[in-house]
Amino acid sequence: MDAALTPWQVQDWLTARVAEMLRVDAAQISAEAMFRDLGLSSVQLVEMTADLEDWSGRTLPATFVFDCPTIEDAVAHLTGPGAPEPAAGRNPVAAHGAREGEGG
């Protein structure tokens, strides 16, 4: 399976994770809003970055949430040109399967 992340995978995961951390419905999370403006604390941002590393199989810099302060920015970083490759032997997203209704 191709290890490339798709924009919808990253956006769906981040939206769901932020909503879970804030205990709100995912529909309330704007991809354009800054993580801190959504109400995430520094501790939560570090935790989210670690969770994103685990989920995506990518190694992210400690400054990730400062370099990519919104869901949109994170999607672009992880799926755009120059996106980080998964660590050797890791493709955790593949274990999550395809989006409902899509092949995979």
N, C-alpha and C positions, 0 to 999 in steps of 0.2 A: 504494500500500500504506500502511496505517496505520503511523505512526511510533512508536506507543505500544509500550513494552516490556512483555512479560508477566513475571509473577513467575518462571515456570519458565525462561524464557530467561536472566534475570539469575542465578538460582541455579545453573543448569547451567553457565553460563560461568564464574562465580566459583569454583565448586567445582572445575571442571576446571583453571582457571588456578592456584589455590592448590595443588592436587595436583601440577601440573607443576612449580611453583616449589620445592616441598618434595620432589619426586621420590618421591611415595607414590601409592597407589591412591586414586582419588576417593572410594571408599567409606569411607576413613578420615577424611574431612573432615566435621566437624560444622558445620552451618549456625549453631548456637548458640554455638560457641566463638569467643573473641576471636582476631582475626588474630595478635596477638603471642603468645598462648598456643599457637597452632598451630605457632609457631616461625619466623614471618616476621620478618626484620630490617627496620629502618627503610628501608634502601635498597630492599628487595623491596617494601615497602608503597608507596613512591613509584612504583616501576616498575609495580606492579599498578594503581595509580590511573591512571597515564598510559595503560596498556593498556586499562583499562575505558573511559576517555574515547574512545580510538580506536575501540573495538568498538561502543560505544553511540551515539557521535555527540553525547554530552552533554558540556558543560563542567562539570567538578567542581571544588569548592573545594580549595585546598591542604590543608585540614583534614578532607577527606572521611573518611579512615580513623580519625580521632579522633571525628568526629561519628557515624560508622557503623562501629563496631569489630567487627562480626560480619557474616557473609553475610546473615543474616536482616535486620539493620539496613539493609544496603546495598540489599537487595531492596525493603524497604519505602520507602526514600528514592527509589529509581529508578522504582517502579511505583505508589506510593500517591498520595494527594491532594497536590497541589503539586509533583509530580515535575517535574524539569527537562525542557524541550523540547529536541529535537535542534537543534544549530546549523544555521543556514540552509543548505539544500541538502545536508544530510548525513542519511543513514539507513543507516549501515553494517550494522546488524543484518539489514536486508532482503537483503543480499547473501549472508548465511549460510543463508537458506532456513528453512523450517519444520522443526519437530522431526520426526524420523522417524515415519511413520505418520499425520501430520496434514497437512491440506491447506494450501496456501499458495503 
